[in-house]
Amino acid sequence: PSTLEVKRQRRANKQALARRFTLEQIRPGTPEPVKGREHVHVQTELYLEEISDRIIEVDGECQTDDFLDRPPTPLFIPAKTGKDVATQIQEGELFDFDIEVKPILEVLVGKTVEQALLEVMEEEELAQLLSHQRAFAELRNAEFAELQRLEEQDRRIREEKERRRLEHLEKLRKQKETAEKIAARAFAQRYLADLIPSVFNNLHDSGFFYDPIERDIETEFFPWLMSEVEETLQKKVLGRTMLDSLIRMVVEKRLDAFSHPPPSDQTKAPAEEPTATDAAPQVSGEADAADQPIPENKEADQPVAEE
Amino acid sequence: MAQPRISAYLPPDIDPTKAALAFGRRALPKLHEELQSPELLTQQRALMALCDLVHDPEKVYEAIALGFLDDLKTLLVHQDQTVRQKTTEVLSVMASHSIGREGLIRRGVVSALTGLLDDPVDICRKNTHQIFDRLAKLPEGAGGVLQAGLISPLVLKLKTELDEIQELILGTLSNCLRVEVSEALAAGAVTVLKEKLSHPSTAIRSKAVWVLLEISSHAEGKIAVCKEEVIPVLLSLLQDTQPEVQVNSTGALMFALVTPQGRSSAMGAEAIPPLLTLVAEETSKARLNAIKTLTLLAELPEGRKTLLDHRDTFQRCVDDPSEAVQRAAEIAITVIDWKP
């Protein structure tokens, strides 16, 4: 332990003692010991020390001398040694090209490099733009090709549809034509089937086919027959007309006669009959001169009348 | 002694070929005046300065607003080749900005450029074709090129020009023919392109097939392609080693096979096996186009029979990460399974 520390310790102890005394005066101390016991002050530190009021002190002092001025340095002149040599710097010899040229070179190189960098940047920018353009152009081309492919597909499909539609129309038209043809043919067949019999019938009816004998009979015999019949009938009619006129005459006469006083009716009636019968042959006799075939007519007349 | 300042004087003009630019807003008007000066050197220096300025879109806008394009049009027919070359370069850089493109179309620079197609200097022609190529990427630009009647001269030039310029011409043609195809067909483009299909350079082959793709996306184009028997050549290109050529040739087939004659000639030329190999490859870019072409072929009865055996190939395509390929594969399966 240095003297300073020892001193400090001693001071501290002094203070502690003083404090303790004051404290003992202020506070009540420890109580009195119990019987049979004794309170003893003990030091519990590592090193025991002698506690006393008075500390052993030793004084010592020292002192430096006064500062003296520094004495002046002695003149040092080294001994002359070696050879004497002289040199002279000529004009321009201090010029070191490398050092001098450095700033100029820096400026030159700097400017050149700057210019080169600018150009390289420009080119790089151009190259970037170009690659950008190429990428875009590729995409655009791909899309464009897709568009054209779809257009082409669409066109093909449309053309195909158009062709098929035209074909279908053609087919329908042909079908219709064929159906019409068939219908016309069937109709014509049916029409013509009747044609031949009807033609023949017509011809037959218009008398183009004739049996010559029949025709002969018809054309010659019948007219003659008919004319003869007509004549006979005319004769008959004539006879009847004559008879009618006779009867009328007779009746008128009789009327006249009866308008006068009438003779007996009975004689008249039978007289009428024979007169009628007389008149008839008379009439026939009278008509004889006109018509020869009168008896024949009479005979014909009677069978006709009988009929 | 060394000093950090290099010299007591300010540095001289580093590039004597360029005109000195005025500060700020005054730069372009000053260049405009210099362009109109009668002295050749001034004009050249002004053009060189303008070339560098035109890379900035704001300067392009300003330049067009100041009316530079009319001066440039007059300079296009200058006798000095440097002037012409630089003018075409300025115009081509302008055409890479959209404001520049619009300005060029509106001012009718396209018709002024037709005269330069036969220029003796290679670079002028190359720049001219580059301008056409960049212009044609816009629909209005393509319309402008078509209206200027440039298609037939371009098709003729395809036969005679250098390879690089041919690539540019093919690019221009592909964008223009997307719009209208009759002029090109009249100029016999299909025959010329058929020769180019066997060119050794990959870029020319792939671009030529791209032009054929654009031609066959129109109806008259399809008829012309079938008539000229291009389809067998396209089928042989399917086995080309370069993927871009494969992609483009499958695309051209995709369009050409929409017509029935195309389909029958493809079936006759045994189109299905190479297309199936392209579809089966998982990482091929030509997958989408190949699936679409096979869909077209599956609409024929013989095609459907053959493809029914390979149905599972399409089934695997449905799991492709790209959505377009999935859709195309589903459509293909639907078409294959269709029964009349």
Interface residues (C-beta under 8 A of the other chain):
Chain A: L94 F95 D96 I99 E100 P103 I104 L118 E122 L126 Q133 E138 L139 N141 A142 F144 A145 E146 Q148 R149 E151 E152 Q153 R156
Chain B: M1 A2 P4 I6 H55 S96 K137 L213 S217 V247 G251 M254 F255 V258 T259 P260 L288 N289 K292 T295 L296 E299 A324 A328 I331
